[in-house]
Amino acid sequence: MLCKKGLVACRDTAWEFFCYIMGILKAFLSSPSRNHLVISDGCIVGFDYIDVGLEISAFIEDKISDRRLSMRVQDRLNVLLRSHICKSEEFGEYLALTNIGILFEPLLKIDLEGFLDRWSQNMILLLDVGKGHVQDKHLFLTQGCSRDYSVSLEGINYIELL
């Protein structure tokens, strides 16, 4: 785990801090592993993020009583994410997501473990979890430890930049 607060105190400038974070990312991403999941508490400069909550909530606004809501949302989510895959000269293909709380919504029946595993296999998956945290190989959406709003990271290679 990487603690930004401690690093900021050790670094003279924001640029040095940025270079330090990029160095850590390069080292992590160069490791041969099945998944490349990056979990942070904010958007990392230099990556283009998609606001998943905004996009999906706008999509479901008039479909909330649809019996096939979860299936429609999963289809829309796949199309949305595929269209937002970016390419970085330095890091290759990546997908960067922010405001991900809607993915934890039980009504949508999204298999979050499968989601994280799939989308972090052939590219980098960056998650801005805001006030979330990782504890005992579980990603929690909030500071509290409610298992209702958590997902297991067991078997997924990840790095925390919290």
N, C-alpha and C positions, 0 to 999 in steps of 0.2 A: 504494500500500500504506500502511496505517496501522499505526503501531507503538504499542500501548497503553502500553508501558513509558515511552516518551518523553513521552507525553501525561500520564500520571499524575504525573510529576515536575513538569509545568507547571501542573497543576490543583490547587486548594486542597482541594476536597472531592469525594467520590464523586458527589454530586448534579451538580456542574458537569461532571464527566467524562461522566455519563449524558446530560446535556443536549447536550454536545458530540457524542457518538456519535449521538444522535437527529437532530441537525442535519445531520450527514454523511449519515445514511440518507435523510433527507428530500430532500436535494439530489440524491443518487444516484437515488432512486426517481422524482423528478420529471423526470428526463431521458427524452426519448422514445427508447425502445429496445425491441427485440424481447424481451429477457430482463432479469430483475431477480434476479440470484443474489447472495446475501450470504454470504461465507465468513468464519467466525470460529473462534477457538480456545477457545470456551466459549459457553454459552448466554447470549444477550443478555436482560437483565432486561426484563420487560414482554411477552415473547412466550412462548406455550405450546409446548413442544417435545414431540415424540413420540420415544421410544426405539426406533428401528427395529431395532436388534440384538436387543433383548429380545423384541419382538413377533414378529419373523420366526423367531428361533431357537426360541421356544416353539411356533410353528406347524409347523416342520419336524421337531421332535423325534421324532415317530413316523412320519415320512414319508421318512426319509433314504434308504431303499432303493427308493423309488418311481421308476419310469422316467420319469415325467412331473414330477419334482420341480421343475425350473426353470419349467415352465409353471404349475404350481400356486402356486409362490412369487410369480411375477409377477402372477397373478390376485389373490392375497391382498394383495400389496403395493399394487396399485391400489385395492382396496376399502378397505384400511387408511388409505391416504393421503387418499383422497376424504373419508373420514369424519372426518379430523382437520384439514381446512381451517378456519382461523379467520378472523375478521374483526376488524380494528382500525379504530377511528374515524379514527385518524391516517394509517394506511398502507393500508387496504383489505384485501383478501384475502391471506392468507399461509399458508405451510406451513413449519413449523420442525422440522428433524430433528436428532437427536443419536445418537451411537453408530452411525454409518453404515458401519462396517467390513464388515459382512456383505454389503453391496451390491457389494463388490469381490470377493467369493468366486467364483472361476472356475466352480465346480460349478453355481452358480445361473444362469449365462449372462445376466446382466443387462447390457443395453446402456446403460452409464452415461452416455455422451455424449448419447444420445437421451433418457435419463431426465432429465438436468439441463436439457436444452433444452426438453423438453415441460413439465416442472413449474415452470419459471421464466418461461414466456411470459405467462400471463394472471394471474399473481399473483406475489408475492414468495416466493422459495424461500430459506430461511435454513438454512445447514449449519453445525453445530458439528463441526469436524473434529479437535477435541482436539489431538493432537500432530502433526497433518498440516501440510502447507505447500503453497504455490503457488510453482512455479519454471518459468520459460519457458513460461507458459500451460498448465501441467499441474498438476493437483491431485494431490498425493501423500498417501497415507493415513498414512505414517510419516515420520520424520525422514530416513531413508535415501531414496535416489532410485531405488527399484525400480520399473521400468515395469510390473511385474506388478500393482502396487497403486497405479496412477495412472490418471487420466482427462484427456483433452485438454479444455481450455476454449476452444480456438480457435473463434471465431465466437459465443461466449457473452459477453454483457455482465455483468461481475461486479465486486464490490468485496471487498477483503480487509480484515478487521478482526482482524489477527493481532498 
